[in-house]
Amino acid sequence: MKTVKHFFKISFYALVVLCTISFIIILLEILFYSQIKELPQINIGIPKVFYIFSPNEEMKYRTFLEWKYLLFDYLIFWIVVFLYFQLKNNFKLLNNFKQR
């Protein structure tokens, strides 16, 4: 039961980190395109671009979502969050051992 709880905890935190970083990317790209006064073409995703939002000449926007890159990015963030929790637990155990 503890393993399932740990899995869902890591999955939730990975999703939150992915959404937060994607939102920051959107804000930075909008800021960049507003500075250079061009129509924005927003690309979302680290390291793979999984969503493209681009206008054409008639101001009709084209969107494109690549599911395999979205899952790839989520997997990378899941691994990073998992490693964070593992290191955090190891440092906590190490500090408890040093205090004894």
C-alpha positions as CSV (number, residue, x, y, z in Angstrom):
1,M,0.0,0.0,0.0
2,K,2.8,2.4,0.8
3,T,4.4,1.8,-2.6
4,V,1.2,2.7,-4.4
5,K,0.8,5.8,-2.3
6,H,4.4,6.7,-3.1
7,F,3.9,6.1,-6.8
8,F,0.8,8.4,-6.9
9,K,2.6,11.1,-4.9
10,I,5.5,11.1,-7.4
11,S,3.1,11.1,-10.3
12,F,1.2,14.0,-8.9
13,Y,4.3,16.1,-8.2
14,A,5.7,15.3,-11.7
15,L,2.4,16.5,-13.3
16,V,2.5,19.7,-11.2
17,V,6.1,20.4,-12.2
18,L,5.5,19.7,-15.9
19,C,2.4,22.0,-15.9
20,T,4.3,24.8,-14.0
21,I,7.3,24.7,-16.3
22,S,5.1,24.6,-19.4
23,F,3.2,27.6,-18.1
24,I,6.4,29.5,-17.5
25,I,7.5,28.7,-21.0
26,I,4.3,30.1,-22.4
27,L,4.7,33.3,-20.4
28,L,8.3,33.8,-21.5
29,E,7.5,33.2,-25.1
30,I,4.6,35.7,-25.1
31,L,6.9,38.2,-23.4
32,F,9.6,37.6,-25.9
33,Y,7.2,38.0,-28.9
34,S,5.7,41.1,-27.4
35,Q,9.1,42.7,-27.2
36,I,9.9,42.0,-30.9
37,K,6.4,42.9,-32.0
38,E,5.8,39.7,-34.0
39,L,3.0,37.2,-34.1
40,P,3.7,34.5,-31.5
41,Q,4.4,31.0,-32.4
42,I,4.4,29.2,-29.1
43,N,6.2,26.0,-28.6
44,I,5.7,24.1,-25.4
45,G,7.8,21.3,-24.1
46,I,11.2,20.5,-22.5
47,P,13.3,18.7,-24.0
48,K,10.8,17.7,-26.8
49,V,8.2,20.2,-28.1
50,F,4.9,18.5,-27.6
51,Y,2.5,21.5,-28.4
52,I,2.7,24.1,-31.2
53,F,0.4,27.1,-31.4
54,S,1.1,29.2,-34.5
55,P,-0.9,31.8,-36.4
56,N,-1.1,32.1,-40.2
57,E,-1.6,35.2,-42.3
58,E,-5.4,35.3,-41.8
59,M,-5.0,35.2,-38.0
60,K,-6.4,31.7,-37.8
61,Y,-4.4,29.7,-35.3
62,R,-3.1,26.2,-36.0
63,T,-2.5,24.0,-33.0
64,F,-0.6,20.7,-33.0
65,L,-0.3,18.3,-30.0
66,E,2.2,15.4,-30.2
67,W,1.1,12.9,-27.6
68,K,4.2,10.8,-27.7
69,Y,6.4,13.8,-26.9
70,L,4.0,14.8,-24.1
71,L,4.4,11.4,-22.5
72,F,8.1,11.4,-23.0
73,D,8.4,14.8,-21.2
74,Y,6.1,13.5,-18.4
75,L,8.3,10.4,-18.1
76,I,11.4,12.6,-17.8
77,F,9.8,14.8,-15.1
78,W,8.6,11.7,-13.3
79,I,12.2,10.3,-13.2
80,V,13.5,13.7,-11.9
81,V,10.9,13.9,-9.2
82,F,11.5,10.2,-8.2
83,L,15.3,10.9,-7.9
84,Y,14.5,14.0,-5.8
85,F,12.4,12.0,-3.4
86,Q,15.1,9.2,-3.2
87,L,17.8,11.7,-2.5
88,K,15.7,13.5,0.1
89,N,15.0,10.2,1.9
90,N,18.7,9.2,1.8
91,F,19.8,12.6,3.2
92,K,17.2,12.3,5.9
93,L,18.4,8.8,6.9
94,L,22.0,10.0,6.8
95,N,21.2,13.0,9.1
96,N,19.4,10.7,11.5
97,F,22.4,8.3,11.5
98,K,24.8,11.2,12.2
99,Q,22.7,12.5,15.1
100,R,22.9,9.1,16.9
